[in-house]
Amino acid sequence: MGHLRTWLAQSRAHVSAKSPTGGALKHIAKYWDGLILFLHDGRIELDNNPVGRTIRPIVLNRKNALFAGHDAGSQNWAIIASRIETCKLNGIEPHSYLSGVLKAIAAGHKQTDINLLLPWNYVNHV
């Protein structure tokens, strides 16, 4: 890793800081410690693309909620969208989850056991 850092310092000295290459090299130097962190800890991802892909639907749902019509509609949209995305993160098919929860509520599911209906606690035979 020392050779790469030396190359980075030498390259920065030979390139104009105002050029696109100089800007890129400056960026690498500025975030060097974070850049090499993944080399010392195998739990750290090389990039944040998996996180970006995970939150993209949530961001899109938030933007769609702007067109819900009124505040109550936006709040309801946000709750449902949040449940759907939470289902996906927990490996649960959202349609069957929502259907099962509504059936459980209609069948008299106890309010005191509401935690059993949360996506991370959900079991298909609630």
N, C-alpha and C positions, 0 to 999 in steps of 0.2 A: 504494500500500500504506500510505502514511503516513496517508491519510484514514481507512482502516479501523481503524488502530491508535488514532488520536485518538478515533474513535467508540467503540471498545472502552473506553478510559479514561474517557470521559465517561459512558458507560452504566453502568460499574461504580460510579461515584460516585453515581448516582441510584437504584440498586437495592440492596436489602438483601442483604448477602453470604450470609445464611442462607436466602434464598429459592432455589427451583430455578433461576431465571434468573440470580441472582447467583452460584450455584455453577457454572453453565455458563460464565458470563463469566470467572470466576476460573480455570477450567480452560483456557479459550482463552488467557488471558494467561500462565498458567504455561508452556504449551507453544507459545508464539508462534513461537519460532525454528524448531522442528520443523514447525509448521504451514505456514510460508511457504517451507520448504526446497525443496519441489517446484517452486516458481516459478523458482528459480535453476538447477535441475539437472533436465533433462527425463527423466533415467533414473529418477527417484524417483516412485513411484506416489502418487497423492493419498490412497489408503487402503490398508489391508493385507488387504482381502477376498480378492484372488487367493492370497495366502499362506495365509490361513485355509482356503480351499477346497482347496488343495493338501495341507495336512497333516491335514485332517479324517479321511480314511480311515485314516491311520497311527494317529491317536489312538483311533479306534474299534477298530482291530485290537488295540491295546495293551489296551484294556478287555476285549475278548473273550478275550484270552490269559489273563486271570485265571481263566477257567473251563476251562482246558485239562486239569485233573486232577492234574498233578504238575509238578515243576520241569523235567524233561526235555521233557515235552509243551509246556510254556510256551516253552522255549528253541527247540524245533523250530518252533512256531507263529510265534515272533518272526522267525526266519530266513526262513521262507517268506513271511510277510507283508511283510517288508522287501524281499525280491526282487520280489514282485508290485508293490509301490508304486514301486520303482526302475524296473521295466519301464515302468510307466505314465508316469513322469517322462521316460523316454527314448524314448517313442513306440513301444514294443514291446508286442505283444499278449501278456499274461502266460501264457495257456494254451499258446500255440505255443512260447513261450520255455521254460517248464518241461518240456514234452513233448520239445522238441529237445535240451535239456540232458541229460535222462534217457536219451534214445536215444544221444547222443554218449558218455555215460559207459558205457552198456551195450555200446557198440561198441568200447570200449577207448581212449577219449580219453586222451591222455597227461597224467599228473599235472603234469608240468612246464609244460604249456600251459593250466593251469587258468584263467589270466587271460582267455583267449579266450572262456570261458563266462560271464563276468560280464556283466550286462545291458548296460552301456555299450559293450562290445566285441562283443556277440553278433551273429552273422550267421546267417540261417536255414539256410544249408547247411554248418554246422559239421561 
